[in-house]
Amino acid sequence: MPRTLTVAAAQSGPVSRSETRGDVVERLLSQMREASRLGCDLVVFTEVALTAFFPHWYMEDRDEIDAWFEREMPGPETRKLFDEAVRLGIGFHLGYAELTREEGRDRRYNTSILVGRDGRIIGKYRKIHLPGNAEFQPGDRYQNLEKYYFDRGNLGFRTWRAFGGVVGLCTCYDRRWPETYRVLALRGAELILLGYNTPDSWPDRPGKAPLARFHNLLCMQAGAYQNGAWVVGVAKAGVEAGVSQIGQSCIISPEGEIVAMATSLEDELVVAECDLDQTARYRKHALNFDQNRSIRDYRPITERAGAVSPGESLDTP
């Protein structure tokens, strides 16, 4: 029986600092309803979807900071999303800032969840790779302070059986690292969902701006192609609180082909049918790790063979 899943990548246009969660939830509900109208099984919202991306500015007051975080999910404002998902019979992915109590102290995570058609949370992921700085950077025209605001995720890269296949989650900067996709694929992921808030230039790397859009797509297409998995990347787009963000929300096939991509920097749905059986076919015929991959020992060279001298061969055992 074919396993075809119709997915909507729900790109978000800018969210102003003055918009309430209730305002944003109404925008998300509108996208969810449109996705349902188009016959989608799953709608994927972006990273920290409920607010402006506050790590782009500096705050010191703890109460002010914590006001950007969710203490429960669903909460008073987000319950509408869960109830509407049940009414429509559609699943969703949602990124948000999570405040929780662990081991006697407050912890703050950049979190995403996968929610089923029945409104129940199937799985949770907390962002592992945190970019940027842990301290305020004087002189920068905007900040990148995820290390300041968030703890490193402690749930690992996990997968869940859902929507007729195996689904994995990651977030934003995670997509830059090949091990993210490899671990998820080795754990069976056929569909990888991720949200991102990515500027189109960086204060500390001004010369790299022309490559920002190229690199954004490159890492996701390579992750899909090298692991034979569908990748759904969903952006916050446009100029938000003075920061210009890339957009380029897209759905990528297991062969690395972009099958659908956003054409605007506003709220926009990007829809595609994802044949989950395509992952098995591609992995069997094009990749086939067991038959074709030769490197088996992934310990660093220095652990396998001692220190390496200058000019010495790095032959793999």
Summary of the structure (lengths in Angstrom):
residues: 317
radius of gyration: 20.0
end to end distance: 43.8
largest distance: 65.5
contacts: 1041
relative contact order: 0.16
helix: 30%
strand: 28%
